[in-house]
Amino acid sequence: MSTYEAASKAKRASIDLAACDTDCKDKALLEIASELKSRMKDVLQANAEDLERSEKENLPAPLLKRLKFDESKIMDVIAGIESLRKLPEPVGKTLASTALDTDLELYKVSCPIGVIGVIFESRPDALVQISTLCLKSGNAVILKGGSEAHNTNRILWEIIKTATERAGLPKGWIQLIETREDVNAMLKLDDYIDLIIPRGSNEFVKWIMENSNIPVLGHADGICHAYVDENADLDMAVNVVLDSKTQYVAVCNATETLLVHANIAKRFLPLLKKGMEAKNVELVGDERVREFIPVGVATEEDWETEYLDYKLSIKIVDSLLEAIEHINTYSSGHTEAIITEDKERVETFMNLVDSGNVFWNCSTRFSDGFRYGFGAEVGISTNKIHARGPVGLEGLLIYKYKMIGHGNIVGDYESHKRTYKHTKLDKEFKL
């Protein structure tokens, strides 16, 4: 099947999918979870083949870790599906209602975007999360996963396709494309695809934006920061930074640069180094950091790098405002955290840091759709329009205006026979 045919089928299916009720979609989600359980051995075998091939091709260790889709991750995905199923129906929600006149009512009602093309990295769990989020929000989806996960992606797509068709969803709502040529073709199909969500390198995302007329939502790098203020609880700070860096290094919400206030650097940095050494983290720092602990030399390039590995760059700053300036200069706009006991400094940090997720006394690893209670996410957006931060159900919705009248005509209002009331209503749309 050509990319054009896949997009055309997805477009037709999206119309019917938008009209599917909650029961139908929830039944489909249950069928996906059931099919994943019953075909777990097949999924594990496909993933083992992908891992074996990728190891032979010298795929870096962090990416191999992302690629691995073991029984534990499958059960996590199934738990995510159940969590998603329990969320309220997002489609058909009345967002606003206005009485234009006593017998003329206007409603702003949520609806699916339509057809969403998602290009994602070598994380098989992402395929399931993206697909189920699109299903719940009533969107058709065209998927392009990393070539490293070719076998795993294919069997997961087959499982979801089979399960949802059995549940009564329209055929063609989920499509899988597999080559770079398919991606090139997809980017030209603006008559069929309503939104592209790319997940990958900064260069790749920019290339997508520059080579398509389709709106693009997403983020490129995940250059996240943690700032340890002079009023921080140092034991807490070590624990939070360790988690932010090492809980899972190969993800976009892992901390890559640590900023430390000069007044606590002498006491804090040795504690941090001890914890990081236990996790085999390579540390690099500026000249002031190296006065207190023996670490490698941090360069300008380090402040601009998403390591996705056991490496952390450290810089000493003299003030909160200097930390904020550094973050706003080098951050990708993803996630930043401040560790401090001073609420006034927290307020300043949260107001001035220009990122989609800003945290106080907690790990940057919390910026995730599942952890936010969104069910899952299709990605993290650093955009400033439509959606920002973890993109869950709400980020996959748009709205339409629905009006109910009783033979009303504009001419009556233009001739001043009638006048507009424009009264806000507290009323759900209902025919």
SVG drawing of the C-alpha trace seen along z (x, -y; Angstrom):
<svg xmlns="http://www.w3.org/2000/svg" viewBox="-38 -49 78 66">
<polyline fill="none" stroke="black" stroke-width="0.4" points="0.0,0.0 1.3,-3.4 1.6,-6.3 -1.1,-8.1 -3.5,-5.1 -2.8,-4.8 -3.5,-8.5 -6.6,-8.3 -8.0,-5.4 -7.1,-7.1 -8.9,-10.3 -12.1,-8.3 -11.9,-6.4 -11.4,-9.6 -14.9,-10.8 -16.5,-7.7 -14.2,-7.5 -15.0,-11.0 -18.6,-9.9 -17.8,-6.7 -19.3,-6.9 -17.6,-6.2 -18.7,-2.6 -17.3,-1.7 -13.9,-3.4 -13.6,-1.9 -14.5,1.6 -11.7,1.1 -9.2,0.2 -10.1,3.3 -9.7,5.5 -6.2,4.0 -5.2,4.8 -6.5,8.3 -4.8,8.9 -1.5,7.7 -1.7,10.1 -2.7,13.1 0.1,12.4 2.8,11.3 5.1,14.2 4.9,13.0 5.7,9.4 8.7,10.6 10.1,12.7 9.8,9.8 11.5,7.5 14.3,10.0 14.9,10.1 15.1,6.3 17.5,6.2 19.8,8.9 20.0,7.0 20.5,3.7 23.3,5.0 25.1,6.3 24.7,2.9 26.3,1.3 23.3,-0.7 24.4,-2.8 23.5,-1.3 21.0,-4.0 19.0,-3.4 19.1,0.3 17.6,-0.3 14.8,-2.3 14.3,0.4 13.9,3.2 10.2,4.1 10.1,6.8 7.2,8.2 7.4,5.5 7.1,2.7 4.2,4.6 2.4,4.7 3.1,1.0 1.6,0.3 -1.5,2.4 -1.9,0.5 -1.7,-2.8 -4.5,-1.6 -6.7,-0.9 -5.9,-4.3 -6.7,-5.9 -10.0,-4.0 -11.1,-5.4 -10.6,-9.0 -13.7,-11.1 -14.8,-11.2 -12.9,-14.1 -15.0,-14.4 -18.2,-16.4 -17.4,-18.3 -19.0,-21.8 -16.2,-24.3 -18.4,-27.4 -22.0,-28.4 -23.6,-31.7 -27.1,-32.9 -26.8,-35.2 -30.5,-35.9 -33.3,-34.3 -33.9,-31.7 -30.3,-31.5 -27.6,-29.5 -24.0,-29.1 -21.9,-26.2 -18.1,-25.6 -17.7,-21.8 -14.5,-19.7 -13.9,-17.4 -11.0,-15.4 -8.3,-17.0 -8.7,-14.4 -5.7,-12.5 -2.4,-12.7 0.9,-11.6 3.4,-10.6 7.1,-10.0 8.7,-8.5 11.9,-7.0 12.8,-3.4 10.5,-3.0 7.8,-0.3 5.8,-1.4 5.4,-4.8 3.5,-3.1 0.9,-1.7 0.6,-4.9 0.2,-7.1 -2.3,-4.8 -4.5,-4.5 -4.5,-8.2 -5.5,-8.9 -8.3,-6.3 -9.7,-7.8 -9.6,-11.3 -11.3,-10.1 -8.3,-10.6 -7.1,-8.4 -3.3,-7.9 -0.4,-7.2 2.6,-5.8 6.3,-5.8 8.5,-4.2 12.3,-3.9 13.7,-1.3 15.5,0.4 12.1,1.5 10.8,2.7 9.6,6.1 8.2,5.0 6.3,2.0 4.8,4.2 3.4,6.8 2.1,4.1 0.3,2.4 -1.2,5.8 -2.4,6.4 -4.0,3.0 -5.5,3.2 -7.0,6.6 -8.3,5.8 -10.0,2.5 -11.6,3.8 -13.1,6.6 -14.4,4.0 -16.2,2.2 -13.9,-0.7 -13.7,-1.8 -11.1,0.1 -8.1,-2.0 -8.1,-4.3 -4.6,-3.1 -1.9,-3.0 1.8,-2.0 4.5,-3.3 8.1,-2.0 10.6,-3.9 12.1,-7.3 10.5,-7.5 7.2,-7.0 7.9,-9.9 8.8,-12.1 5.6,-11.2 3.5,-11.8 4.8,-15.3 3.3,-16.3 -0.2,-15.0 -1.6,-18.1 -5.1,-17.4 -5.3,-14.2 -3.2,-14.7 -4.1,-17.4 -1.1,-17.4 2.4,-16.0 4.0,-15.1 7.7,-14.3 9.9,-12.9 13.6,-13.0 16.7,-15.1 16.6,-18.9 17.8,-18.6 15.2,-16.1 12.3,-18.1 13.5,-21.3 13.7,-19.3 10.1,-18.2 9.0,-21.7 10.9,-23.0 9.6,-20.3 5.9,-20.2 2.8,-22.5 1.2,-20.4 1.2,-21.9 3.9,-20.4 3.6,-19.9 6.4,-18.7 9.9,-19.2 13.4,-18.6 16.0,-18.4 15.3,-17.7 18.0,-19.9 16.6,-20.0 18.0,-21.8 18.0,-21.4 19.0,-24.4 20.1,-23.9 19.5,-27.2 21.5,-28.4 18.4,-27.7 18.0,-24.1 17.9,-21.1 21.1,-19.5 20.1,-15.9 16.9,-16.5 18.8,-18.2 21.2,-15.2 18.3,-12.8 16.2,-14.8 19.2,-15.5 20.2,-11.8 16.7,-10.8 16.5,-13.5 19.7,-12.4 19.9,-8.6 16.3,-7.2 16.3,-6.7 19.0,-8.6 17.9,-7.9 14.8,-10.1 14.0,-13.7 13.0,-14.7 16.3,-13.6 18.4,-16.5 21.4,-17.3 22.8,-20.4 22.9,-21.1 23.2,-24.7 24.5,-25.2 24.5,-28.4 28.0,-29.5 27.1,-29.8 26.5,-26.1 28.8,-24.7 31.6,-23.7 29.2,-21.6 26.9,-20.3 29.2,-19.3 31.1,-16.6 27.8,-15.0 26.6,-15.1 29.8,-13.6 29.6,-10.7 26.0,-9.9 26.8,-10.3 29.9,-8.1 27.7,-5.3 25.6,-5.6 28.7,-5.7 27.8,-9.2 30.5,-11.2 30.7,-14.7 32.0,-17.8 32.0,-21.3 33.1,-24.9 36.3,-26.2 34.6,-27.1 33.2,-23.6 36.6,-22.1 37.9,-24.1 35.7,-21.9 35.5,-18.5 37.7,-16.7 35.6,-16.5 36.1,-16.9 36.1,-20.3 32.7,-21.6 32.7,-23.6 30.1,-25.7 29.1,-22.7 28.1,-20.9 25.5,-23.5 23.9,-22.9 24.0,-19.1 21.3,-16.5 23.5,-13.6 20.8,-10.9 23.6,-9.1 25.3,-8.9 26.9,-12.3 26.0,-15.6 27.4,-19.1 27.6,-21.4 27.9,-25.2 28.2,-27.4 26.0,-30.6 26.0,-33.5 22.3,-34.2 18.9,-32.9 18.6,-35.4 21.9,-34.1 20.5,-30.5 17.3,-31.7 19.3,-33.5 21.4,-30.4 18.3,-28.2 16.5,-30.6 19.6,-30.8 20.4,-27.0 17.2,-25.2 15.1,-23.5 12.0,-24.7 11.2,-21.2 11.5,-20.8 13.4,-22.7 13.4,-22.2 14.4,-24.4 15.4,-22.9 15.0,-25.4 13.1,-26.1 12.4,-29.8 8.9,-30.2 9.7,-33.7 12.5,-32.3 10.3,-29.6 7.7,-32.1 10.4,-34.1 11.8,-30.9 8.4,-29.6 7.4,-33.0 10.6,-33.8 11.7,-30.4 10.4,-30.0 9.7,-26.3 6.7,-24.1 7.2,-22.3 8.6,-24.1 9.0,-22.1 9.8,-22.8 11.6,-20.3 10.9,-17.3 12.5,-15.4 12.4,-16.5 11.4,-12.9 7.9,-13.7 7.1,-15.6 5.3,-12.7 1.7,-12.3 1.1,-9.1 2.5,-10.6 0.4,-13.8 -2.7,-11.6 -3.2,-12.0 -3.3,-8.3 -0.2,-8.6 1.3,-11.1 2.0,-11.3 5.0,-13.5 6.2,-16.6 5.5,-19.9 7.7,-22.9 5.4,-24.9 3.5,-27.9 0.4,-27.4 -2.4,-24.8 -0.6,-22.5 2.4,-22.7 4.1,-20.2 3.0,-16.5 0.5,-16.1 -2.3,-13.9 -6.0,-13.8 -6.6,-17.6 -3.7,-18.2 -5.2,-16.0 -8.5,-17.9 -9.7,-21.0 -13.2,-22.4 -16.1,-23.4 -18.9,-25.9 -22.5,-24.5 -25.4,-26.9 -29.1,-26.1 -31.7,-28.5 -35.4,-28.8 -35.5,-30.3 -33.1,-33.2 -31.8,-35.4 -29.0,-38.0 -31.2,-40.5 -33.4,-40.9 -30.3,-42.0 -28.8,-44.2 -32.2,-46.0 -32.3,-46.4 -35.6,-44.4 -33.8,-42.2 -30.8,-42.8 -28.1,-40.4 -28.1,-39.5 -24.6,-37.8 -25.5,-36.2 -23.1,-33.6 -24.8,-30.3 -23.9,-27.5 -25.4,-24.9 -24.2,-21.7 -24.8,-21.3 -27.8,-19.0 -30.2,-18.7"/>
</svg>
